[in-house]
Amino acid sequence: MARLTLGDRLITLSEDKNLSQRDREFAASLLKSYLRNKTLSAGRRPWVDKLEARAVEAAKAPKGDVPAEFVTLRDAIVARHGEGAWAFKFITSIIEQAERGRPLSDRQRSTLSEMQEDYTDTWIQEYRDTYREGAKVLAAYYRRSKMPYWKEMMKGIVSDDDFVPRKNSFMKLWNNRYAKRVIEQTSTAPAFEIRSGVQLRKNQTTRSKYWKYIGKKAFILSDEGIIEAVKGGRGYTVLFAGDPKPLIIEERYLMRAR
C-alpha cells in the first residue's frame, strides 16, 4: 500500500466536509504551498495534524439542524451572484456552524437578517419598480467621476440590467446627500438645448479655468449628464468659435449667448 504523502493528506482535508469552509480553504492553501515547494515550512507543517484532529473531533460531534430559511437564502444568493460572492461564503459558513450545533453571534445574526431582507422577492420587485432607473443614473455618475465608492455595486448596475444590489448597501448609497443631489439635478430639465448658443459667465471660476474663452460665443454639442453633485452640475460638450477642441463645461458656468 502506497504511503500517504502530505499532499494526499492535504487533498483530503481540503475536501473534508467536517471542517469549516475556512479550514478547508486553509488546507487548500497549504496544499498549494506544498506542491510548489515539495515541502512545508516548520511553521506550517504542524497545521496538517491540527486540521486532521479538528476533522476527527467534528465528525464525532452531534449534528445540529439547519433552518430551512438558511438553505433558501443560500439558493437565492447562488441564483443571483454565483458561488464566488462573499454572501455565498458567509451563508455557507453559517450553515456549517448550524450543522455543528454552534450558536450564532449577535453580529452574525445581524448580518444574516440584513441578507435575508436583501434577497427577498419583495426587495427585488421594489428595486426594479422604484430604484433601478435612478440607480443607473448614480452608477453612471460615480463611474464617470471615478469615485472609489461602491465599485462592485456600480459595475453590476451598469453592466447587468437584471442585477439587484443588496438592500442595506444600496440604501446607504441612495440616501447619501451627494446621491440625492445627483438625482435631483437629473430630474431638472437641461438649461440649454443641443446646438444652442452660449457663453461663459464672468466669475472667479471661469476667469481662472477658462480665461481665454471669456467673451467668446460657443455652441452646445451634447448633454453629458450630471458630472458634479451640485446645482448646475450638468455637463455639456461645448465648442467655442474659432477653437477646434470642444470642452466639457458645467451648466453653472454657462449662460445664453448675447
Buried (B, 14 or more C-beta within 10 A) or exposed (E): EEEEEBBEBBBBBBEBEBBBBEBBEBBBEBBEBBEEEEEBEEEBEEBBEEBBEBBEEBEEEEEEEBEEEBEEBBEBBBEBBEEEBEBBBBBBBBBBBBBBEEEEEEEBEEBBEBBBEBBBEEBBEBBBEEBBEBBBBBBBBBBEBEEEEBEEBBEBBBEEEEBBBBBBBBEEBBEBEBBEBBBEBBEEEEBBEEEBEBBBBEEEEBEEEBEEBEEBBBBBBEBBBBBBBBEEBBBBBBBBEEEEEBBEBBBBBBBEEE
